[in-house]
């Protein structure tokens, strides 16, 4: 506990002198440690390096001032040790994912890294306080998940915090991008030429959707900060990724709708609204990039999560087996309870057998564990009855209840997993890994979306004076695209990914040529064809 007290004292000093120039040497000298020893202890107890901790504290305090005051950003930067506006902005953006100006405007939508956990000083060393520690002070920027209530292994803890912080930063950036797009669209959704307000309702609708998507991404921040509290954190990762994939998908649909609307417009309006269209194209690109980046972060995080899950499952299993041994040992000298000892031994042996089985052979699963627990529930009911006759034997029989409770805890843990069995080294090590089958399904779905819009354009052409040959060509393209999509959805008939790419590319060329032959009327078809061509190029085999 002495080393922890010393580090707490150092944290207190950092807090008191946070606006001053702090160095590793000065902080180590203050507690009479060598730089190496001090850095090692600090990292072990706090879960971060000394100067990284100092930087994060300064940035969080700066964020608080940005949120609650109108003090100029440069003044805040100078207050917390930065020599320029630019240096502060770089550091703030690297930590928060957004610039200080964006944070001041949109702080109600974003989250600070490492939020949602219990302050370090509340849990380390059973929350013991020591003389000289400020009762008012807490240290939120470096924390440990609540359910652990202990110091995690240093390197694993730091890796976990680093990755979750990167996820939060990326989400913050995406939220602000969505809100800025909405604001820009509202401001520029009308033009001097658009005196009749023909397009204003459309751009207002697009702005509303961007704001709604920003709110949706904001809602994913809590699952990210709460991932550590989930027994099955892999499932939590899937939930976050599903929300992000939806955001990226709808951002691309919005960009497509903006482009299609301009393709139908007269050249005057088409040129006037090009900046808005490109704004949504950029939003779609950024949303897709953020989704890919966060998927990669989750892939890294999943290795830590699975290791932690295995560790917890193994610990619960060891505890249950130990309590089983203790329960049986306590009963053996007492002949009247040999039937209970026999049942407990069988349950304990079955539990050990399941735990020792090789991965993929059944092993320790929630279903098999329920059978063991049913036996133990029957045994404890018998023990309850025996205690009515012989209350003095409670000490002899109390191990029965302890064994049952440990098995309950193990079962509860497994039931909360997405795959309710003992996590092993062979468990999936990524929350998101796109197989060819998944890419084929995605390609078919996006093709279905384009088919929907293509049919819409064909219907809008119904009143146009088209030739019979042109109408037949439109119907043929629609039927071809529908056949490709239908085939891709049937596993037995699904083409190879490269084959489907070629079919889409050929259909893209056919659709584009037909659009050109229709002149100005065919501009929307050419736009749909371009999107179909991009789809065939962006999905890699």
ABEGO torsion letter per residue (X at the ends): XAAAAAAAAAAAAAAAAAABBBBAAAAAAAAGBBAAAAAAAAAAAAGBBAAAAAAAAAAAAAAAAAAABABBAAAAAAAAGBABAAAAAAAAAAAAGBBAAAAAAAAAABBBBGBGBBBAAAABGGGBBBBGBBAABBBAABBBBAAAGBBBBAAAAAAAAAAAAAAAAAAAAAAAAAAAAAAAAAAAABBAABAAGAAAAAAAAAAAAAAAAAAAAAAAAAAAAAAAABABAAAAAAAAAAAAAAAAAAAAAAAAAAAAAAAABBAAAAAAAAAAAAAAAAAAAAAAAAAAAAAAAAAAAAAAAAAAAAAAAAAAAAAAAAAAAAAAAAAAABAAAAAAAAAAAAAAAAAAAAAABBBGAGEBBAAAAAAAAAAAAAAAAAAAAAAAABAAAAAAAAAAAAAAAAAAAAAAAAAABABBBBBBAABBABABBBBAAAAAAAAAAAAAAAAAAAAAAAAAAAABBBBAAAAAAAAAAAAAAAAAAAAAABAAABBBAAAAAAAAAAAAAAAAAAAAAAEAAAAAAAAAAAAAAAAAAABBX
